[in-house]
Amino acid sequence: MRLDDGLEMHYRTSIGPAPPNPVAVVLVHGFVVSSRYLVPLGEHLAPDFRVYAPDLPGFGRSDKPPQTLSIDKLAHALAAWMQAIGLERAHLIGNSMSCNILVEFAVHHPHLVDRLVLQGPTTDPRARSTLSQAIRWLQNALREPPQPGLMIKDYATTGLRSAFENFRYLLDHRIEERLPSVQAPTLVVRGTRDPIVPQGWACQVTTLLPRGRLIEIPGAAHTINLYAPLEFTRVLRPFLIETTRGSTAA
Amino acid sequence: MSLSDRATAMQIVRPLCPFKAAAARLAYENKRVADSHPTWRLFPGSRRLRRNLPAPAAFILSPQRLLTRNAMPRKLRDSVIIITGASSGIGRAAARAFAQEGATLVLAARRAPLLDEAEDECARLGGRAIAVPTDVTQPDAVEALARRAIETYGRIDVWVNNAAVTLFGRLEETPLEDYERVIRTNLFGYVYGARSVIPYFREQGAGVLINVASAVAAVGQPHTSAYVLTKWAIRGLSECLRMELRDAPGIRVCTVLPASIDTPLFQHAANYSGRAVQPMPPVYPPEMVADVIIDLAQHPRREAFAGLSGRIAALGHGVAPALVEPMMARQVERKHFQPLPAAPTRGNLFEPMGEGADARGGWQQLNQRQRSGPSTTWTALALLSIPLGIYAWRRARLGSR
């Protein structure tokens, strides 16, 4: 995969006092939105980690590629971005669609991944159709307070056509076939009120992963990083810090 | 990193702006930061922004925050509830009741096998639960319990301080070691619980701390001074905490004052009185206290009685303490003991016991068999009318002056 030269990717990063030798954490945004909705989670992680949140090509403030990128092309773009800013290794955290990207990323670029967090991985094979997905997303919208300012801007930036193409790519991506090849220790996080990722599917994802673990946050729905960043951080921190200790020992 | 450290870290960051949006040129070997956008400032979800804005603007940007600030606590099925002393008695009954509402439970007690049993029971009843064997006399263990809940579920909505032991015998006839142990478990157990959970509540801006005291936190009793004084202290602790937490209106502290409850507490009691003990009638089922606890979790109040006899006794004591004291003393001598001798025992003070493994202790059936004459509630009501009458008479006399 090769992106046209000159394409720019924006990212947000934490500055200010991080602990000595901070561990890098990369937050990757989901379907049609941008790194803006990762800011609450980033704020909570910033005191303990060096946080990065890129906008993938075609989303947010990053440049638009001439054609909408598929899931694995987005994964390659993410790897290229990591190399461009000089990140050798990081924990990666994804929400929703970015879990598919991160799974591809972990399969193709295992050396860049420390630990993986899949929050609300899509798409449940039992609901792999436009209609059932639409129903589930609507259900979720009723369970999470709307953030119109945030959503309209990101949806407008992405554009209807590429949003639709993204959605097609997402439906075509068979994450369950790729999960067994993920080598990194992975934490699957699910909100108990998430209609898009039912409990059965979250369990299936965890079992398919060679080193998977599942955590369910009571009362949360699909976008935990935005609506329950404190709870998310509390379950994340021990998982991410565990590795840091492990790698220092090794 | 402790919570206070985190807070300072965030504050130092504040003037510098914690998030810098920048652009990296996406060329495989070439890296360059093109420009920076402090767009996080415009992000409606930013707490800092909301704090600094006048209320109407904050409302437009994030109405849900303003609406939920003083609203009811979360629904039970979305809540995480910690119960200490959950292996038997009131704790076990409360765990069942919360599980039936679909809540997420963290069960703590010393007896691990029973706790596992309770965990399965909760899952069967429609909740989810984890068992964390804990001795509440160990501050580190209580802290670990809170941390375990946070790391497993991300939050704590309700903390029920409930684990308690009791000791029968006159003050000068009970070993000091046992006496101290009762205070350590009943009072310090609650103190450790409150200390462990309040920092998390503050971080969340919400939470309900429920301290299960007793109706004897309002009236004294002979032969159980260790138990009674811890219960009075717990009532005081709750009151102090409510005052300390006035700056955090989302955090509520409640005290439950149950009357005589049919639990294994009396099988577990340490006893140096020489007589076998039993709960003083009227005895109420533990499920009734569980209902009060559930109600408090959803609609927190300062104090809630469970059982009419306790309310009556407390009322009488408030109106005419000098009259109620000898009445209570006589009642305890006659009704709190069985007509059987008993060898001295340390009960479950230092080591948990095998027996008494359910919510109920089996006292209600026993009392029904023994009972004769008018119902005890009516007796209590009749007794209450004396101090109330005196009170009314005094008021009337004062008014006529």
Interface residues (C-beta under 8 A of the other chain):
Chain A: L3 D5 G6 L7 E8 M9 H10 Y11 R12 T13 S14 I15 G16 P17 P19 S35 R36 Y37 V39 P40 G42 E43 A46 P47 D48 P57 R61 S62 D63 A77 A80 W81 Q83 A84 I85 G86 P145 Q147 G149 L150 T192 R193 I215 E216 I217 P218 G219 A220 L226 A228 L230 E231 F232 R234 V235 R237 P238
Chain B: M1 D5 R6 A9 M10 I12 V13 L16 C17 P18 F19 K20 A21 A22 A23 A24 R25 L26 A27 Y28 N30 K31 A34 H37 T39 W40 F43 P44 G45 S46 R47 L61 S62 P63 Q64 R74 K75 R77 D78 S79 V80 T104 R128 I150 E151 T152 Y153 G154 R155 E203 Q204
